[in-house]
Amino acid sequence: MSILLFNQILFLQNKDVTEAIQKVAAAYDCKIVEGVLSHQMKQFVIDGNKVVLSLSNPETRVDEAEFEENEVYAIDIVTSTGDGKVG
């Protein structure tokens, strides 16, 4: 089993990262903007198969995924001091 370790925090699955993003935003009184997804990256492929949600809600669902050794992710975090909606 592989892990993603960032600043002494252990992330095994994509949902762990989603929870961490939400906790940090809450600590700074910000809201995560809805609809922002982070993706696994592969050679010549920007949006890979595995996805990390920035904000979990009933309208947006992704498959649970475990991080594996040598995977690369582009983590997109967009926050707002407003209501977290675009448009």
N, C-alpha and C positions, 0 to 999 in steps of 0.2 A: 504494500500500500504506500502510495506517495502522498506527500503533503505540501501545502503552500504555507510558508512561514514568513510572516511579516511583522517586524518589531515584537518578536516573542509571542505572537498570537498564532495559534494553530488553526488552519483552515483545511478541512477535509473535503467539504462539499460546497457547491455553489451557494446553497442556502445559508451557509455560515458567513460567507462574504456579504450577502444581502443583509443579514442581521447586523453585522458590524457597521455597514454603511449607514443603516437607519439609526443605530445608537449614536454614532458620531454626529450625524446631522441634528439629532434631538439635543445633544449636549450643547450645540451652538445655536439652538433655537431656530433652526432652518428646516425647510421641508425639501424632500427629494422630489425632483420634477418627474411627473408620471411619464411612462413610455420610454424611458432611457434603458437600453440594454447594453451589456458588455459581452463581448464574444471571444471565444477561443480563436486564435489565429494559427494558420498553417502556411506553409510555403506557397506563395502565389494566391492565397485565399485570405481575405480580410475578415470575413464573417464565417467562422467555423461552425461546427455542429453544436458545441456546448455553449450555453448562454448563462450569464449571471444577471439577475434582476437587480436594479438599484432600489426598487420599491416593490414589495410584495403586496398584491391586492387581488381580489377575486376575478377581476377582469383580465389580468395578464398572468398567464401561467407558462412555466417552462419545465422541461423535464429535469428531475434531480440528476446531478452529475457529480462524480468524484474527480478530483484533480489527480492527474497522473504525471509521472516524471517526464521532464522535458517539454511539457505543454507551455504555451505562451498565450496570455490573455491581454486584451486591450480593455482596461477598466475605465469606463466613462462614468463620471459622477457629476451630476448637474443639480445644484441646490438653489433654493430661493428663500427669501425672507417673506415672500407672499404665500399664496395658497398652493403652490407647487403644480400649477396647471399652465400649459402653454396655449396661448390663443385667446 
